[in-house]
Amino acid sequence: MSYLLEDLGGLVGATLLAPVLLCCAGFGLLRLLERRGLAAREGVWPRAGWAMILSLAILPVLDALAIRAIGMPGMLLLNCALALFGIRQLRGIASACRGAGVFLLIALGWWLICAWTLVDFDHDGRLYQSLVVFDMVKHAAVVEQIARQGIPFTDPFFARDGIAGYYHYFYVWPAAIRWVSGFHISPVMAFAACAYWTGIAVVALLWRIAADASLIRKGCGRRALMLAILLCFVAGADLLFMALRYLMVGRIEPEIENWNSEIRMLATSTIWVPHHIMALVAGWTGLLLNARARRGETPQRLWLAGAAGAAYASMFGASVWISLTIAPVLIVWGVMALWRRDGTLLLSGVVALLLSVPQSIDLLHGRAPDIFPVALHVRPFTLLFAGHDMAAQLWSLILLPLNYALEFGFMMLGAGLYARSVRPTDDAGRPVRALLVATLIAGLLVASFLQSVIINNDLGWRAALFILVPLMVWTMRVAQEDDALRRFGVPGALLLALGLAGTAWDIVGLRVIRAPAFPVRAVEVNDDPAMAYALRDAYRWADGHLPEGATLQHNPVLKRRALDFGLYTQHWPAVADRDAFLFGADRHAVAARVALLAPIFIRPLTPAQYRDRAARGRIDTLLFTRRDPVWKKLGGPPRALPCLYRTADICIASPSRKTLPGKTLP
């Protein structure tokens, strides 16, 4: 069977399993909270939307704690119990689906986009990967660890004692799918299916925020939902800079975000980093629950506040950076509530802290002392002003308004029109409208003046999501008006077309925009399709022949980021690459091990030297490829190490044959 068909089959299976194992439990959570006044008088689809966002907001922390306490079977039993408890909430779904044909077609289109961007295409011994594999190596490795080890789990990028320190709540769901499938569905496809359902939950969240803020006109609920879907696929005006770059240097990029410090819209963010999107959903769901708790009866208030606390715990476990961005809003709001003698936010905070204790302990114990993860830095405008000197920082500050105007494009225009319009004044929606403004301010401050410095600026990139959500909701409100076309005018039409074209460029560019067909810079991802195919074959062989837990070491310095090991095997290396400190390993230990092992792949060594370096580096087996310098020098793999697996491109060898008793190739 081709790898394409294998991946598509796995994605179909995972897409069908995900709602059964995970999303349906949200209806049980809804039934619990419905007794406390949540969605008690709403229709079928609003209740289904609540169930979806509750499953992403509250279930992750409960599932993670269940796996930690009683393992994967216990977690699945919890979800099944919640699903059975909430099954009565499904009444009326079948009849409601009769008028939802267009939304089902959109859902199918979204699934095809996920498949296009995340499966492997193969033909005639060549494997064609998406650029998303650059991040997927981390995603798939964590999924595999949780599926096999539970929580906590060991570091897949650096062989060491102890546990990994990482925010992992999103990965619980694809790990459950992989485990239930008997490890037949790959971690990549399980992850892709969960990203698909996360995208649907994001739309439900946008509609819910607009409804609770009284920003949906009477009779316009369906129109608001369609607008929410549309705006998820509208990027900024990035293509203008793509055209400018081509005119100046004759080069384009496969991703429109590469011209500037990244701000991704919701559709592409869900494909690349659904764990941060889950955290966004959890954070905003907590805010909505707290807003309702403040105006409810006392028993209801306590239940809703407790549920909000669970949502904040899920947010923290899914993304530290999203949590850090929203923290000032929660602190200020909590102090104001206490001043008015309202303790619901304090209760939410206490619940969140208690539920987050195990995850916090893992982060403290699983991460070596390191550099402080956050620094002051003005968001740069293009790479020209990305420096740390005073002049670059000053120019970046001056150009911030232009920076955001280009990045948010159509949504910025919509928010401007909303600010100049007659806005709702009802009391019911006032708290959520205030939260839209507060989260916008917090997102602007963090995204503009702070950055994370561990590997990438994930803090600055993800904080921008809190700018995006209010802009989208306000744009949805303006677009519902009967004279919306006139108000947006020609500038709106151009920005909308640019935004849709930008997202289309990104989705197509993940696979198609590559050298030599296009004038792009060299990209390390999938730069040798024949080697990618050979590596997937070799790692499959390793999974069937190497003992469980045996390390399989590739060349850690061949590329900046090693990819294929995380995508296709359960056998982790002793050190993945120079950035193998992602899960908390000590930077100096990573550098020392890279220096120890790199010579194995650069020059021929004696058998004793191979054994010595392998023993000191915690290596059981070695993987050589025709791209390694030592292979090129010798015209093949080192002769001092007989191959256990050998093709024209790959050799898997063992410094000592102790790891493979009776399991070698002829």
matplotlib code that plots the C-alpha trace (Angstrom):
import matplotlib.pyplot as plt

x = [0.0, 1.3, 2.0, -0.6, -3.4, -2.1, -2.1, -5.6, -7.0, -5.5, -6.9, -10.4, -10.3, -9.0, -11.5, -14.3, -12.9, -12.2, -15.8, -16.8, -13.9, -13.6, -16.1, -19.2, -18.0, -18.7, -22.4, -22.0, -20.2, -23.0, -25.7, -23.9, -23.7, -27.1, -28.6, -26.8, -28.3, -25.9, -27.6, -30.9, -33.1, -31.0, -31.5, -29.9, -26.9, -26.0, -26.0, -23.9, -21.5, -21.3, -20.6, -17.7, -16.0, -16.5, -14.9, -11.8, -11.8, -12.6, -11.9, -8.1, -7.2, -9.6, -8.2, -4.6, -5.2, -7.0, -4.1, -1.7, -3.8, -5.3, -3.8, -5.3, -8.2, -9.3, -9.3, -11.4, -13.8, -14.2, -15.0, -17.4, -19.2, -19.6, -20.8, -23.4, -24.5, -25.0, -26.5, -30.0, -28.5, -28.2, -32.0, -33.0, -29.5, -30.8, -33.6, -31.3, -28.9, -31.5, -30.9, -27.2, -26.1, -23.9, -22.1, -21.5, -19.9, -17.7, -16.7, -15.7, -13.7, -11.9, -11.1, -9.6, -7.5, -6.2, -5.5, -3.7, -1.4, -0.7, -0.5, 2.5, 2.3, 4.5, 5.2, 7.8, 10.0, 9.8, 8.0, 6.6, 6.1, 4.4, 6.3, 4.2, 6.5, 8.9, 6.6, 5.0, 8.2, 7.6, 3.8, 4.1, 6.9, 4.8, 1.7, 3.8, 5.2, 1.9, 0.3, 3.1, 4.1, 1.2, 1.9, 4.5, 6.7, 10.4, 12.2, 12.0, 14.6, 17.4, 18.1, 18.3, 17.0, 13.8, 10.8, 10.2, 8.9, 6.4, 2.8, 1.1, -2.6, -3.6, -1.6, -3.7, -6.4, -4.4, -2.5, -5.9, -6.8, -3.4, -3.8, -7.4, -6.4, -3.9, -1.1, -2.3, -3.2, 0.0, 0.6, 0.7, -2.7, -4.2, -2.8, -4.2, -7.7, -7.6, -6.5, -9.5, -12.0, -10.2, -10.8, -14.6, -14.5, -12.8, -15.8, -18.2, -16.2, -16.3, -20.1, -20.5, -18.4, -20.5, -23.7, -22.8, -21.6, -25.0, -23.2, -25.4, -28.4, -31.8, -32.4, -28.7, -27.4, -26.8, -25.2, -22.9, -21.8, -21.0, -19.0, -17.1, -16.1, -15.1, -13.0, -11.0, -9.6, -8.9, -5.2, -3.8, -2.3, 0.9, 0.8, 1.7, 5.1, 5.4, 5.0, 7.4, 10.1, 9.7, 10.1, 13.2, 15.1, 13.3, 12.3, 9.1, 8.3, 6.2, 4.6, 3.3, 4.4, 8.1, 8.4, 7.6, 7.3, 4.7, 1.0, -1.1, -4.8, -7.0, -7.2, -3.4, -2.7, -5.0, -3.0, 0.4, -0.2, -3.6, -2.4, -2.2, -5.6, -7.0, -5.5, -7.2, -10.5, -10.1, -9.1, -12.0, -14.4, -13.3, -13.9, -17.4, -18.2, -16.9, -19.0, -22.1, -21.1, -21.0, -24.7, -26.1, -27.6, -25.2, -25.2, -25.1, -22.3, -20.1, -20.5, -19.8, -16.8, -15.4, -15.9, -14.1, -11.2, -10.9, -10.9, -8.0, -6.1, -6.6, -5.3, -2.2, -1.6, -2.0, 0.0, 2.1, 2.3, -1.4, -1.8, 0.9, -0.9, -4.3, -3.0, -3.1, -6.7, -7.6, -5.6, -7.1, -10.6, -10.3, -9.1, -12.0, -14.4, -13.1, -13.4, -17.1, -17.3, -17.6, -15.4, -16.2, -13.0, -11.0, -12.7, -11.8, -8.2, -8.0, -9.5, -7.1, -4.1, -5.1, -5.7, -2.5, -0.3, 0.8, 1.6, 3.5, 5.6, 6.4, 7.6, 9.8, 11.3, 11.4, 13.3, 16.9, 17.7, 17.9, 17.9, 14.9, 12.3, 10.8, 12.6, 11.6, 11.7, 9.6, 7.9, 10.0, 8.6, 10.2, 13.6, 15.2, 14.3, 14.7, 17.9, 18.3, 20.0, 18.2, 17.7, 16.0, 13.8, 12.7, 11.8, 9.9, 8.0, 7.1, 6.0, 3.9, 0.5, 1.5, 2.8, -0.5, -2.6, -0.8, -0.9, -4.7, -5.9, -9.6, -10.2, -8.5, -10.8, -13.9, -12.9, -12.5, -15.9, -17.3, -15.7, -17.5, -20.9, -23.7, -22.8, -25.1, -25.7, -27.6, -26.5, -26.5, -23.6, -21.6, -19.2, -18.2, -17.8, -15.5, -13.5, -13.0, -11.4, -9.4, -8.0, -7.2, -5.2, -3.4, -2.6, -1.3, 1.0, 2.4, 2.8, 4.3, 6.8, 7.6, 9.2, 10.1, 13.7, 13.8, 13.9, 11.3, 9.2, 6.2, 5.0, 4.9, 3.4, 0.6, -0.3, -1.4, -4.4, -5.9, -5.7, -7.2, -10.3, -11.8, -11.1, -12.9, -15.9, -16.3, -15.9, -18.6, -20.9, -20.4, -20.7, -24.2, -25.6, -27.7, -25.4, -22.2, -21.1, -21.4, -19.6, -16.6, -16.5, -13.7, -10.9, -12.8, -13.2, -9.5, -8.4, -10.8, -9.5, -5.9, -6.7, -8.3, -5.6, -3.0, -4.5, -4.8, -1.1, -0.1, -2.1, -0.8, 2.7, 3.1, 3.5, 3.9, 6.0, 9.5, 12.7, 13.4, 9.8, 9.7, 12.3, 12.4, 15.2, 16.6, 14.3, 15.6, 12.2, 11.7, 14.6, 15.4, 12.1, 13.9, 15.7, 12.5, 10.9, 14.0, 13.9, 10.2, 10.9, 13.9, 12.1, 9.3, 11.8, 13.3, 9.9, 9.5, 13.0, 14.6, 13.8, 11.4, 13.3, 16.5, 17.9, 18.4, 20.9, 20.9, 23.4, 22.5, 24.3, 23.2, 20.4, 19.4, 16.2, 16.1, 12.6, 11.9, 12.7, 9.8, 7.4, 7.9, 9.3, 9.0, 12.8, 14.2, 17.8, 20.2, 20.1, 17.9, 19.8, 21.4, 17.9, 17.2, 16.6, 13.0, 11.6, 13.8, 17.2, 20.2, 21.6, 25.2, 24.5, 22.8, 25.8, 28.3, 26.5, 26.2, 30.0, 30.6, 28.4, 28.9, 32.3, 30.7, 28.9, 31.8, 34.8, 35.7, 36.5, 37.8, 35.3, 36.6, 36.0, 32.5, 31.8, 33.3, 31.3, 28.1, 28.4, 29.1, 26.3, 23.6, 23.4, 22.2, 22.0, 23.2, 21.5, 23.8, 22.5, 24.2, 24.1, 26.4, 30.0, 31.5, 29.3, 30.4, 34.1, 33.9, 31.3, 29.0, 28.5, 31.5, 33.0, 33.8, 30.1, 28.2, 24.7, 21.7, 19.5, 20.9, 19.6, 21.3, 20.4, 20.4, 22.4, 21.3, 24.2, 24.9, 28.3, 27.6, 25.1, 23.6, 20.5, 19.4, 19.6, 18.5, 16.7, 19.0, 18.3, 19.8]
y = [0.0, 3.5, 5.8, 8.3, 5.7, 4.6, 8.2, 8.9, 5.8, 6.7, 10.2, 9.0, 6.5, 9.1, 11.7, 9.3, 8.2, 11.6, 12.8, 9.4, 9.2, 12.9, 15.4, 13.5, 13.9, 17.6, 16.9, 15.3, 18.5, 20.5, 18.6, 19.1, 22.8, 23.1, 22.3, 25.5, 27.6, 27.2, 27.0, 26.0, 27.6, 27.6, 25.6, 22.5, 24.0, 26.5, 23.6, 21.6, 24.5, 24.7, 21.0, 21.4, 24.2, 22.7, 19.5, 21.4, 23.7, 21.4, 17.9, 18.2, 18.8, 16.0, 13.6, 14.4, 13.8, 10.6, 9.3, 10.2, 8.5, 5.4, 5.3, 5.5, 3.0, 5.1, 8.3, 6.6, 5.3, 8.8, 10.2, 7.4, 8.0, 11.7, 10.9, 8.5, 11.0, 13.6, 11.4, 13.0, 16.3, 14.8, 14.9, 16.9, 16.7, 14.6, 16.9, 19.9, 18.4, 18.6, 22.3, 22.2, 20.8, 23.8, 23.6, 19.9, 20.7, 23.3, 20.8, 18.4, 21.2, 21.8, 18.1, 18.1, 21.1, 19.2, 16.2, 18.2, 19.9, 17.0, 13.7, 12.4, 12.0, 9.3, 8.3, 6.0, 5.8, 9.5, 10.9, 14.5, 16.1, 19.3, 22.1, 21.4, 18.5, 21.1, 21.4, 18.0, 16.2, 17.6, 17.0, 13.3, 12.5, 13.8, 11.9, 8.7, 9.1, 9.7, 6.8, 4.4, 5.8, 7.8, 11.0, 12.0, 10.8, 10.8, 13.2, 12.0, 14.4, 13.8, 10.5, 11.4, 10.3, 11.8, 13.2, 15.8, 19.2, 20.4, 21.7, 18.5, 18.6, 18.8, 15.7, 13.6, 13.3, 12.1, 9.8, 8.3, 7.7, 6.1, 3.8, 2.8, 2.0, -0.6, 1.8, 1.3, 5.0, 6.9, 9.7, 12.2, 11.3, 11.1, 14.6, 15.8, 14.6, 16.5, 19.6, 19.2, 19.1, 22.0, 24.1, 23.4, 24.3, 27.6, 28.6, 27.6, 29.8, 32.9, 32.5, 32.0, 35.1, 37.2, 35.9, 36.5, 40.0, 40.7, 41.3, 39.0, 40.8, 39.2, 36.6, 36.7, 33.7, 31.7, 34.7, 35.2, 31.6, 31.8, 35.0, 33.3, 30.5, 33.0, 35.2, 32.2, 32.0, 35.7, 36.6, 40.1, 42.1, 40.0, 39.4, 43.0, 42.4, 39.1, 41.1, 43.8, 41.2, 39.6, 42.9, 43.8, 40.5, 38.1, 35.7, 34.5, 32.5, 29.4, 31.1, 34.6, 35.1, 34.9, 38.6, 39.7, 38.5, 35.9, 36.6, 33.6, 33.7, 31.0, 28.5, 28.2, 28.4, 25.4, 23.4, 24.4, 24.8, 23.5, 23.2, 26.9, 27.2, 24.8, 27.0, 30.0, 28.2, 27.1, 30.6, 32.3, 29.6, 30.3, 34.0, 33.4, 31.1, 33.6, 36.4, 34.2, 33.2, 36.9, 37.4, 34.0, 32.7, 31.7, 27.8, 28.3, 30.9, 28.4, 25.7, 28.0, 29.5, 26.0, 25.1, 28.3, 27.3, 23.9, 25.7, 27.9, 24.8, 23.3, 26.5, 26.4, 22.7, 23.3, 26.5, 28.4, 31.4, 31.8, 31.6, 34.2, 36.6, 36.3, 36.3, 40.2, 40.3, 37.6, 39.3, 42.8, 41.4, 39.3, 42.2, 44.4, 41.5, 41.2, 44.9, 44.4, 41.5, 38.9, 35.9, 33.9, 34.8, 33.9, 30.5, 30.0, 30.8, 28.5, 25.6, 26.3, 26.4, 23.1, 21.3, 22.6, 21.4, 18.1, 19.9, 22.6, 20.0, 18.2, 21.5, 22.2, 18.7, 18.1, 21.2, 22.0, 25.5, 27.7, 31.3, 33.4, 32.5, 36.0, 39.3, 42.8, 43.5, 45.7, 43.6, 44.3, 45.5, 43.2, 41.7, 45.1, 46.2, 42.9, 44.0, 44.7, 48.1, 51.3, 52.5, 49.3, 49.2, 52.8, 52.3, 49.2, 51.2, 53.9, 51.4, 49.3, 50.7, 50.0, 46.6, 45.6, 47.2, 45.1, 41.9, 42.2, 43.8, 43.3, 42.6, 45.9, 47.7, 45.9, 46.9, 50.5, 50.5, 48.9, 51.7, 54.3, 52.6, 52.7, 49.8, 47.7, 49.1, 46.2, 45.1, 41.3, 41.6, 44.3, 42.1, 40.1, 43.3, 44.6, 41.4, 41.8, 45.2, 43.9, 40.9, 43.1, 45.4, 42.5, 40.9, 44.2, 44.8, 41.3, 40.8, 44.3, 44.4, 40.9, 37.9, 34.3, 33.3, 29.5, 28.7, 30.8, 33.8, 31.7, 34.2, 37.1, 35.0, 33.4, 36.5, 38.1, 35.6, 37.7, 40.7, 38.7, 37.4, 40.8, 42.1, 39.1, 39.5, 43.2, 42.6, 39.9, 42.5, 45.1, 42.5, 41.5, 45.0, 45.3, 48.0, 46.2, 46.1, 49.9, 50.4, 48.2, 49.6, 49.0, 49.0, 46.2, 44.2, 44.5, 43.6, 40.6, 39.4, 39.8, 38.0, 35.0, 34.8, 34.9, 31.9, 30.1, 30.9, 29.5, 26.3, 25.7, 26.8, 24.2, 21.6, 23.2, 26.3, 24.8, 25.1, 24.6, 25.2, 28.5, 31.2, 30.4, 30.1, 26.7, 24.9, 22.0, 20.3, 17.5, 18.7, 15.1, 13.2, 9.9, 10.1, 10.9, 7.8, 5.7, 7.0, 6.2, 2.7, 2.3, 3.6, 1.2, -1.6, -0.4, -0.5, -4.1, -5.3, -3.1, -3.8, -1.4, 1.5, 1.0, 4.4, 4.9, 7.7, 9.7, 12.5, 15.3, 18.0, 17.3, 19.8, 22.5, 20.5, 16.7, 15.6, 12.1, 10.3, 12.0, 11.3, 7.7, 5.7, 5.0, 4.7, 8.0, 9.2, 10.0, 13.6, 14.9, 18.0, 21.1, 22.3, 19.1, 21.1, 21.8, 19.4, 20.7, 19.1, 21.1, 23.2, 22.4, 18.7, 18.8, 20.6, 18.2, 15.1, 16.6, 17.2, 13.7, 12.0, 14.2, 12.7, 9.3, 10.6, 12.8, 10.6, 6.8, 5.5, 2.3, -0.3, 0.6, 4.3, 3.6, 1.5, 4.1, 7.0, 5.0, 3.9, 7.4, 8.8, 6.3, 4.8, 1.4, 1.6, 4.1, 5.3, 6.4, 7.9, 8.6, 12.3, 11.9, 13.1, 9.7, 7.9, 10.3, 9.8, 6.0, 5.6, 3.8, 3.2, 2.6, -0.8, -1.2, -1.5, -4.3, -3.1, -4.7, -3.0, -1.8, -0.1, 2.2, 5.1, 3.8, 1.7, 0.8, -0.6, -1.5, -0.8, -4.1, -6.7, -7.2, -5.2, -7.5, -11.1, -13.1, -10.1, -9.0, -8.8, -11.5]
z = [0.0, -0.8, 2.1, 0.7, 1.0, 4.4, 5.7, 4.2, 5.7, 9.1, 8.8, 8.0, 10.9, 13.3, 12.2, 12.9, 16.3, 17.7, 18.2, 19.6, 22.1, 22.9, 21.6, 22.7, 26.3, 25.9, 25.9, 29.4, 30.6, 29.0, 30.8, 34.1, 33.6, 32.0, 35.3, 36.5, 33.9, 31.0, 27.6, 29.3, 26.8, 23.7, 20.4, 19.2, 17.4, 20.1, 22.6, 20.2, 20.0, 23.8, 23.9, 21.4, 23.2, 26.6, 25.4, 24.3, 27.4, 30.4, 29.2, 28.6, 32.2, 33.4, 30.8, 31.6, 35.3, 34.6, 32.5, 35.3, 37.9, 36.2, 32.7, 29.2, 29.9, 32.8, 30.8, 28.1, 30.7, 32.1, 28.6, 27.8, 31.1, 30.3, 26.8, 28.0, 30.7, 27.9, 25.3, 25.8, 24.7, 21.2, 20.8, 17.7, 16.1, 13.2, 12.3, 12.7, 10.2, 7.4, 6.9, 7.4, 4.1, 3.3, 6.6, 6.1, 2.7, 4.4, 7.0, 4.2, 2.5, 5.8, 6.1, 2.6, 3.5, 6.6, 4.4, 1.8, 4.3, 6.6, 4.8, 2.9, -0.9, -2.5, -6.0, -7.6, -4.5, -3.6, -0.6, -0.7, 2.7, 3.7, 5.3, 8.5, 9.3, 10.6, 13.6, 13.3, 14.4, 17.9, 17.8, 16.7, 19.2, 22.2, 20.9, 20.7, 24.2, 25.8, 24.0, 25.1, 28.5, 29.8, 31.8, 32.7, 29.8, 29.0, 26.7, 23.0, 21.8, 24.3, 26.1, 29.8, 33.2, 34.5, 32.6, 30.0, 30.9, 28.3, 27.9, 26.5, 27.2, 23.5, 22.7, 25.1, 22.5, 19.5, 21.9, 22.9, 19.2, 18.6, 21.6, 20.8, 17.2, 18.5, 17.2, 13.6, 13.1, 13.0, 15.5, 12.7, 11.4, 14.9, 15.5, 12.1, 13.0, 16.3, 14.5, 12.2, 15.1, 16.8, 13.8, 14.1, 17.8, 16.9, 14.8, 17.6, 19.9, 17.7, 17.3, 21.1, 21.9, 19.5, 20.9, 24.5, 23.6, 22.0, 18.7, 16.6, 15.2, 15.7, 13.0, 11.8, 13.7, 10.5, 8.8, 11.8, 11.6, 7.9, 8.6, 11.4, 9.0, 6.3, 8.5, 9.7, 6.2, 5.7, 6.2, 6.2, 3.4, 3.4, -0.3, -0.9, 0.6, -1.3, -4.5, -3.3, -2.4, -5.9, -7.6, -5.5, -5.3, -7.7, -4.9, -3.3, -0.2, 0.3, 3.4, 3.5, 7.1, 6.4, 5.5, 9.1, 12.6, 12.4, 12.9, 11.6, 11.1, 12.7, 9.8, 9.3, 13.0, 13.6, 11.0, 12.4, 16.2, 17.2, 20.8, 21.1, 19.5, 22.0, 24.8, 23.1, 23.1, 26.8, 27.9, 26.2, 27.4, 30.9, 30.4, 29.1, 32.0, 34.5, 32.9, 33.3, 36.9, 38.0, 37.2, 38.3, 41.5, 44.2, 43.6, 39.9, 40.2, 42.1, 39.5, 36.6, 38.3, 39.1, 35.4, 34.4, 36.7, 35.0, 31.6, 32.8, 33.9, 30.5, 28.9, 31.0, 30.2, 26.4, 26.1, 28.6, 26.2, 25.8, 29.6, 30.1, 27.7, 29.4, 32.9, 33.3, 32.3, 34.9, 37.6, 37.0, 36.6, 39.7, 41.9, 40.6, 41.4, 44.9, 45.4, 44.6, 47.0, 44.2, 44.9, 41.7, 40.0, 43.1, 43.2, 39.5, 40.2, 43.1, 41.1, 38.2, 40.5, 42.2, 39.0, 37.6, 40.4, 38.7, 35.4, 37.3, 39.1, 35.8, 34.4, 37.4, 37.5, 33.8, 32.8, 33.6, 34.8, 31.8, 30.5, 31.6, 28.9, 28.3, 27.3, 26.4, 22.6, 20.3, 17.6, 14.4, 11.1, 8.5, 8.9, 8.2, 11.8, 13.6, 15.4, 19.1, 18.7, 19.7, 16.2, 15.1, 18.2, 17.7, 14.1, 15.0, 17.6, 15.1, 12.5, 14.9, 13.6, 10.0, 11.0, 12.5, 9.7, 7.1, 9.3, 10.1, 6.9, 6.4, 10.1, 11.0, 8.6, 10.1, 13.6, 12.6, 11.1, 14.2, 16.4, 14.3, 14.4, 16.9, 19.2, 21.4, 24.9, 26.6, 30.0, 29.1, 26.6, 28.4, 30.3, 27.2, 25.2, 28.0, 27.8, 24.1, 24.7, 27.7, 25.8, 22.9, 25.1, 26.8, 23.4, 22.0, 24.9, 25.0, 21.3, 20.8, 23.7, 24.9, 23.3, 24.3, 23.8, 24.2, 20.5, 18.6, 19.7, 20.4, 23.0, 20.6, 17.8, 19.9, 21.9, 18.7, 18.7, 21.5, 19.1, 16.3, 18.1, 19.0, 15.5, 14.0, 16.3, 15.6, 11.9, 12.1, 13.7, 11.0, 8.2, 9.4, 8.6, 5.5, 4.1, 4.9, 1.3, 1.0, 4.3, 3.5, 0.0, -2.5, 0.2, 2.0, -1.2, -2.0, 1.5, 1.6, -1.7, -0.6, 2.7, 1.0, -1.6, 1.1, 2.9, -0.4, -1.1, 2.3, 1.9, -1.7, -0.8, 1.9, -0.8, -4.2, -3.9, -3.9, -5.9, -8.8, -10.0, -8.1, -7.2, -3.5, -1.0, -0.1, 2.4, 4.4, 4.7, 2.2, 0.0, -1.0, -1.6, -2.4, 1.0, 2.8, 1.3, 2.2, 5.8, 6.3, 5.0, 7.4, 10.4, 9.7, 9.6, 12.9, 14.6, 13.6, 14.5, 17.2, 20.8, 22.4, 24.0, 21.9, 20.8, 17.1, 16.4, 13.2, 12.2, 14.6, 12.7, 9.1, 9.4, 11.8, 12.7, 12.4, 11.3, 10.1, 13.3, 15.1, 12.3, 11.6, 14.6, 18.2, 18.6, 19.7, 19.2, 22.0, 20.8, 18.0, 16.9, 18.3, 19.5, 21.5, 24.7, 23.6, 26.3, 29.1, 28.6, 29.7, 26.8, 27.7, 27.9, 24.5, 23.0, 24.6, 23.3, 19.8, 19.8, 21.0, 18.4, 15.3, 14.4, 14.0, 10.9, 9.6, 9.4, 9.7, 13.2, 14.5, 16.0, 19.5, 18.9, 17.7, 20.8, 23.1, 21.7, 21.5, 25.1, 26.4, 24.2, 25.3, 21.7, 20.8, 17.0, 14.4, 11.2, 8.4, 5.1, 1.8, 2.8, 5.7, 5.1, 6.1, 3.6, 0.8, 1.7, 1.7, -1.0, 1.5, 5.2, 7.5, 6.9, 10.6, 11.3, 9.4, 8.5, 10.1, 7.6, 4.2, 1.1, -1.4, 0.8, 4.4, 6.8, 10.3, 12.3, 15.9, 17.6, 19.5, 18.3, 21.7, 20.8, 17.9, 18.9, 15.8, 14.2, 11.4, 7.7, 5.4]

ax = plt.figure().add_subplot(projection="3d")
ax.plot(x, y, z, "-o")
ax.set_aspect("equal")
plt.show()
